[in-house]
Amino acid sequence: MKIKEAGMTERTDKEPTVRTGAEQPWDPEDLTIAKGQDPTPANVERSRRELAEEGPAAIEKTVP
């Protein structure tokens, strides 16, 4: 991107930038809440295991 004088940005790349939720680090508590669950110890532990086993795929299943 390049910056215009008025503070607006203009896209100079041809492909759109697509971001997903999995591009940033997630805590098990965040994943639990994103799934609509209460952050109980059991739910947080389940999310911790999902993140450890599946990595970003665990987030992609929940947060498109």
C-alpha positions as a printed NumPy array, in Angstrom:
array([[  0.   ,   0.   ,   0.   ],
       [  1.077,   3.543,  -0.437],
       [ -0.048,   6.451,   1.687],
       [ -1.85 ,   9.412,   0.124],
       [ -1.514,  12.956,   1.482],
       [ -4.868,  12.978,   3.284],
       [ -3.955,   9.898,   5.295],
       [ -5.933,   7.568,   3.061],
       [ -4.353,   4.415,   1.74 ],
       [ -4.374,   3.167,  -1.811],
       [ -3.913,  -0.495,  -2.633],
       [ -1.075,  -1.1  ,  -5.042],
       [ -1.109,  -4.911,  -4.976],
       [ -3.306,  -6.877,  -7.343],
       [ -4.37 ,  -9.71 ,  -5.025],
       [ -6.708,  -8.965,  -2.121],
       [ -5.223,  -9.513,   1.305],
       [ -7.109, -12.29 ,   3.03 ],
       [ -6.697, -12.68 ,   6.771],
       [ -7.993, -15.436,   8.961],
       [ -8.276, -15.672,  12.698],
       [ -5.508, -18.257,  12.811],
       [ -2.809, -15.747,  11.836],
       [ -2.489, -14.534,  15.403],
       [ -1.756, -16.408,  18.62 ],
       [ -4.79 , -17.732,  20.472],
       [ -5.131, -18.683,  24.107],
       [ -7.294, -21.659,  25.058],
       [ -9.622, -19.268,  26.905],
       [-10.116, -17.23 ,  23.722],
       [-10.951, -20.31 ,  21.675],
       [-13.391, -21.499,  24.331],
       [-15.237, -18.189,  24.302],
       [-15.194, -18.025,  20.483],
       [-16.968, -21.387,  20.484],
       [-19.701, -19.855,  22.643],
       [-18.763, -21.882,  25.713],
       [-18.202, -20.733,  29.255],
       [-14.504, -20.705,  30.15 ],
       [-14.783, -23.48 ,  32.725],
       [-11.631, -25.45 ,  33.516],
       [-12.923, -28.44 ,  31.51 ],
       [-13.776, -26.351,  28.432],
       [-10.472, -24.469,  28.56 ],
       [ -8.564, -27.75 ,  28.846],
       [-10.432, -29.146,  25.833],
       [ -9.505, -26.039,  23.824],
       [ -5.889, -26.291,  24.991],
       [ -5.731, -29.865,  23.675],
       [ -7.338, -28.845,  20.377],
       [ -4.811, -26.042,  19.887],
       [ -1.916, -28.374,  20.745],
       [ -3.112, -31.174,  18.455],
       [ -4.594, -29.247,  15.527],
       [ -2.811, -25.898,  15.64 ],
       [ -4.399, -23.186,  13.466],
       [ -6.97 , -25.676,  12.126],
       [ -8.679, -25.633,  15.531],
       [ -9.258, -21.92 ,  15.119],
       [-10.269, -22.129,  11.456],
       [-13.041, -24.565,  12.369],
       [-14.489, -22.062,  14.818],
       [-13.618, -18.617,  13.434],
       [-13.949, -18.485,   9.646]])
